[in-house]
Amino acid sequence: MSRVRFLKRLFAVCVLPVFLWVMVSLASAQERKADTATPSADASSSPDKTSPETDPLKRPLTDKQKKQNSKSLKIELSKTYKKWLDEDVRWIITDEEQKAFKLLSNDEERDQFIEAFWQRRDPTPDTIENEFKEEHYRRMAYANEHYAAGIPGWKSDRGRIYIMYGAADEIESHPSGGSYERPMEEGGGQTSTFPFEDWRYRYLEGVGQEVIIEFVDTCMCGDYHMTMDRSEKDALLNTPNAGLTLYEQMGMASKADRFSGGGLERLGTGPFSANNQTKQFDRLEQFYKLQKPPAVKFKDLEEVVSHKINVNMMPFDVRTDFVRVTSDTVLVPVTVQVKNRDVTFVNKDGVQRGTVNIFIRVTTLTGKIVQTDENTVQVDVPAELLPKVTENSSVYWKALPLRPNLYRIDVAVKDLNGDRSGLWSSRLQVPSYDDDRLSSSSLIVADVMAPVSTKEIGTGQFVIGNTKVRPRVGSASGKPVVFKRNQKVYFWMQV
């Protein structure tokens, strides 16, 4: 009997309450279902009062909520423009453009600024496509894909240079470092290096010719940084009696001398390293120029060329020559001559000054820009000598490295004081100088020819190799150049 009584008590305490709770829950569910299927008269008569309860998205917003939403939207939009400024165009926007953008007060002005920013850089403004913008974002994507290393690829030094200047003409890559035979200008001898890359550009507008940029991964983590010190890639630099140069191996120099001489680089001495110290300023200048965004100068002249407006109010003459550099590179000196009587002179502090802007652009037959050059020619003469000077001409000279091919060359000239401009266009057939056959450069008839100093070789106006050659430019009408009886005549040709 005690067992039966125990089971009855267990049923009453545990099972019965659970059973009753289930029954009540089922009844409540059926009641809610019936209410949903047949709404009450009050609910049907006033749907506006009950709809906010059923749909929270339709509830009216308070003034505080509206203000909060407006603030959130403004923050979200500001992030879009901030990304454009700090990421999309960080490496190509000029300081002036950046300051102007930050002064804008509303999004409409910012949108107009961004549109004008890309239009200023569009090489073909008369077409729908903006090739510069498309190429820029392609480079961004390439940099993020290939140069990321703990940071996005566009932030890295290699990514920045690639975005600004595109692919290098040549890349010497040592992704694993290891044994390395130094070139003689770095001291020669063998050492071990960190991973590094040397990027070579034949020409960079605003930077120079034969630009070599070195990137070193000293942390061995894939983060290559640009360096001015070529010894930074030497993994044995701080190891005594290891990684010696040729002179250090022969006892003609000590490795300790690298750290006591000062300067930018800690390269050891070798047979051809005597001029390293004198070239430090050149390396500093190149490093500085590589930090600046590519600038678009004289945009008005570039628009004259792009729109093919034939304005010949400003007469001038152009001459092109061809000089072999390597088997696949030809130096094309372009000489522009403007008669002084066609230039407007104004008085500046007692001196008569004439100023002319010159823009040169070389394109392929498909319209791709190969080379551009922008510069200013300024002539200052005393007021009493102005009548005599106006009988002469001013000459501008620029050497452009090009591959053998057929191009189009456009030259635009603008007189700043007189507000006149002119355009000259022509086909440019750059010849091929093969190693297996005899060939010659252009024959240049010059009025000045003289050797230049060692530090001026290959640089400066009218310098070809180690000789300064100033050509005389014939008239556009086909008349040959004329020399006076007391003038010297020089002939220059490369064979």
N, C-alpha and C positions, 0 to 999 in steps of 0.2 A: 504493500500500500504506500509505503513511503516513496517508492520509485515512481508510481503513477502520480502522486501529489507533486513530486518534483518536476515532472514533465509538464503538467498543467501550468504550474507557476512559470516555467521557462517560456511556454507559449504565450502566456499573458504579458510577460515583461518584454520579450524580444520580437517575436514574429508578428503579433497582433498590431503593435504600433506601426511597423513598416508597412503592413498591408493597408491599414487605414490611410497612411500618408500617400501611397500610390493611388488609391482611389480618389482622394481629394485632388491630387495633381491632374489626373485625367479629366475630372469634372471641370476644373478651371480652364484647361486647354480647350475643351469643347465650347465653353462659354466665350472665350476670347475669339475663337474662330467664328462663332455666330455673330458676335459684335462686328467683326471685320466685314463679313458678308453682307450684313444689314445695318448700315449706320443709323444712328439715332436721328430724330427730327431736328434736334438742336444742331448736330454736326452738319447736316445737309443744308440747313438754313443759313449757316454762317461759315462757309469754307475758308474765308480769308483769315479768320481767327485761329483755325486749327491747322492751316497749311504750314505756318512756321514751325509748328511742333513736329509735323511729319517730314518736312524738308528743310534742314538747317541752312542750305545754300540760298533759300529765298527769304531768310530773315532780313529785315532792314538793318543797315549798318548805322552805328552811331557816329557822331562827328569825330570821336577819338579814334575809332577803328578806321575811318576814311583817311584821317591824317597819318595813321600808322602805315596803312597800305601805300599811300603816296610816297612816304619816306622810304619804304622798302623798295618800291619800284625805282626811285631815283638812285638808291645805292646800287641796285642791280645794273642799271644803265651805265652808271659811272664805272663799274667794273669792266664793262665792255670797252669803253674808251681808254681806260687805264691799261688794259691788256694790249690794245692797239699801239699805244704809245710806248709802253715798257717792254713789249715782247715783239710784236709784229714788225715794227719799223725802228727798233732800238738802234740798230747798227747803221741805218742809212739816213735817218733824219738829222738835219743840221741843228746847231744850237739855236739859231734864229727861229727856225720853224718850231722847235720845241717850246721856246719861250712864248711865241705867238699862240700856240695851241693852248697853253695853260692859262692864257688871259681870256679865252672865250667863255661866255657866260651861260650859253644854253646849248642844248643838243642839236638844234637846227644849224647853228654856226659850226659846231664840231663836224657835222655831216658834210657841210659845204667845204670845210677845210680839208677833210680826208679825200674828198673827190678831187679837189684842186691839187692836193699833194701828189696823187697818182698821175694826174694829167700833165703836170710839169715834167714828169719823167717818162712820159709815153713817147717812144721814138717815132711812132706813126700816128699822130693825133687825128689824122683824117680818116682813120679806120675805126671800126667798133672795138676791136681787140686792143688791149693794152699789154703788149709783149713784156714790158718791164715788170708790171705787176704779176703776171703769170709766172715769169722766170723767178721773181723774188720768192714767191710762195713755194715754187718747186724746190728752190735751194733750201728754204726753211725745212721742208719735209725731208730732204736728203740729209741735212745736217742732223736732224733729230734721229734719223734712222742709223746713221753711220758714226756719229761722234759723241753719242751720249756716254757718260761715265760717272754715274752718281748724280749728275746734273743733266738737264735736257741738253741735247746736242747743240741747239742754237746759242746756249750760254757759253759753251766751251770756246777756246781760242781758235781751234781749227774750224769750228762751225761759224764763228764770226767772220773769219777771213773768207771762207767759202761763200757765205751769204753776200759779202760785200763785193768780191772780185770773181766769184765763180771758180771752176776747176782750174788747178794749176797746169801749166804746160808740161811739166815733168815733176814726178815725185820720187825721191829716193827714200825708201821705207826700210826701217830696221825694227820690226815689231817685237823682236825678242832680245834686242841688244846683243850682248856677247862680244866676241872678238872683232876688232875694228882696226883697219889700217888707216891712220890719219893721212889726209892730204898734206903736201909739203907746206902749204901756206899756214897750216895749223901746227907745224913742227915735225911732221913725219913720225915714224915709229908706230908701234902696235900697242893697243890698250884694250880694255873691256868697257863697254858702254851700257847705259840704260837704254830702253827703247826710245827711238827718236825718228823724226821724219824731216826731210828737207824739201820744201815746196819751191819750185822755180817758175817764175813768171817772166816771159820775155819782155813784157811791157805792161805797166800799170799806170793809167792816167793819174797824174798828180803825185806819183811816187817815184817813177823812174824806169830805166831799162835794166834788164837782167837782175830782177829782184828775187833774192833767195831768203826764204823765211824758215827758221828752224823751230821745231816743236819737240819738247823733251818730256818724257814720262818718268820723272825721278821717283815717284811713289810706286811704280810698277803696278798701277791700278787702272790703267787705260786713260787717265786724265792728262793729256798732253797740253803743255802750256808753251806759249811763244816766249822765246828767250833771245836776248842780245849776246849772251856769253856762250860761245861755242864750246867752251870747256865744261859747261854744265852737264853735258851728256857723258862725260868721262867718269865712270864708276870708280876708277882707281885714282881720282884726283887727290884725295887726302891720304892715300896709302904710300908710305915712304918707299922709295926705290922700286916702284911698280908703275907700269904704263909710261915709261920714259920716252921722251922725244929722241930724235937722232943725235942732236948735240948733247943731250943729257947722257945718252948711252956712251958717247965718245969722250965724256969728261970735259967737254967744252962749255957746259952750263950745268947749273944745279937746279933740282926741282924746287928748292926753297925760293929761288928767284921768282917763281910764278906768283908767290903770295906777298912779295915785298915791293914789287914794281908799281902797284896800284893800277888803275885803269878799269875798264869795263870787263875785260877778259883775263883769264888766268891760263892762257895757252903758253906752253913752253916754247923756247926758241928752236928754230930749225933753219935749214938752208934758205927758205923763201918766206920767212916770217918777220923780216926786218921792218916791213911797212905796216904791220898790224896796229901799232900805236897811232900812226898817222891817219888810219882809216876809222878810228873810233868815232869821230864826229859824223862821218858818213853813216855809220850804223845807228847812231843816236837819231840822226835826222830821218832815216828810213823808218825806225821804230816809231817816231812821233807821227810821221805821215800815215802810218798804218792804223793809228788810233782814230784818225779823223774819218767821218763819213764821206763817201764819194759825193762831191759837190757838182751841181749843175750850174755852170756859169754862162752868162750871156745868152739867157734863154730866148731873148727876142731874135738873136741871129740864128739860133737853132730852129726856131719856128719858121724863119724865112727859108731855110734849107728844106725843112720837113714839108712845108706847103708848096715848095717848088715855085715860089713867086719870083719871077724874073725881073728884078729891079736893078738896072744898070746906071742909075743916076750917079753912083760913085765908081768911077773908072779905076781899074787896077790891072796888073799883069801877074801871071803865075807861070812858074817853071817847075817841072818835076824831073828828077834824075834817079838813077838806079845804081846802087853799089852793093856788091856781094859781101855778105857777112859770113854765112855758112851755106851748106848745100841746100838748106830749105828755108833760109831767111835772107831777105833782101832789104837793105836800108834804102828808103825812098825819101831823099831830101826834097821838101816842098818850099820853094822860094816865092814870097809874095812881095811885089813892088808897087808902092803907091807914090805917085808924084806929089810933092809937097804943095804944089799950087792947087791941088784938089782937096787939101786938108784945111779945115778952119782953125786958125790960131786965135787964142784969146790971151789977154794979159793976166798973168799971175805973178804978183809981187815984182813987177818990172821986167818979167821974162815972158816972151811969147811962147805959148805952149799949144801944141797940137796933139790930140789923143785919138787913136784909132783902135777899135776892137776887131780882132780877127778870129774867126771860127772855121775850123777845118774838120770835115767828116768824110771817112772812107767807108763805103758799104759794099756788100756783095751784090750780085745781080738779083738776088731774092729779097734784098732790102735789109739784111742783117748788118748791124753796125759792127765794124771791125776796129776802127781807130777814130778817136776824136781828139781835138786839141783846141784850147781856147787861150788867148793871150792878148796883152795890150801893148801897143807900140806907142811910145810917147817921145815927142821931139821938143826940146827946150832950146831956144835961141835968144840971144839979146835982140832987143827991138830994132837996133840999128842994122843988124845983119839979116833981118827977115827977108828983104827983097832979094838978096843973093841966095838965101837958103831955098826959097820957093822955086828956084830954077833946078834944084836937085831932086832926088827921090829918096824915100825911106824904104828899107828892105827888111823883111821879117823872114826867118828861116826855121824850119822844123823838120827833123828827121824822124820818119815813121817806119818801124820794122814791120814788114809784111811778108807773107808767104807768096810764092809764085802763083798768080791767078789773075783773073780779069775782075776789076773792081770799077766802082764809080766814085769819083772824088768831087766834093762840093766845097767851095770856099766862099764864105760870106764876110764882108768887110763893112764896118759902120763907123762913120765919123761922128764922134760923140758931141762935139761942139756944133757941128753943122746939121746934125740929125739927117744925114744921108747914108744910104746903104747900097751895096751892090752884091751880086751873086755870080759866081763862075762855076760851071759844072763841066766835067769831061770824063771820058772813059780812061781807065788806068790799067794798062796791061803790064803787070810786073813779070819780068822774064825769069826763066829758070837758068841758074848757072851750075851746070853739071861738072863733076870733078874730072870726067873722062874726055872733055873736049875744051879747046881753047876758046875763051870768050873775053869780053871787055865790058866795062861799065859805060855809062854815058860820058861823052866828051864835054867837060865843063869849061866854058870860057869865063875867066874870072878877072876881076880888077884888083883883088888882094889874095895873096897866097904866101903862107909863112908857117914854119914849124911851131908847135905849141909846147909848153912845159909838160913834165911828166904827169903832174896832178890834173892837168886839163885835157888829157887824152880821152877822146870819146865823149866829152861833155862841152856844153856851151854852144853859142851861136856859130854856125858855119864851120864847125869842127868835124872833119871826117878822119877817123883814126888819129894820127898824130900831126895832122896838117889842118890849118885854117884856110878854107877855100870859100871866098865870097863870090857867088856867080853873078854875072850880068844877065839881066832878064830882058828878052826881046819883047817888042810891042805885040799886043794882041792882034793887031792888024797884019802881022806877018813880017814886019820890017825887022831886019837884023839889028843886033846891038851896035852901037857906035862908040868908038873911042876917040878922044882928042889926041892931037899930035904929041903932047907931053905926058900922056898917060901910059902906064905899063899894062901889058897884056899877058895873062898867064893861061896855061892850058893844063888841065888835070884829067887823067884817065887811069883807071885801074885795069890791069890785064891779068 
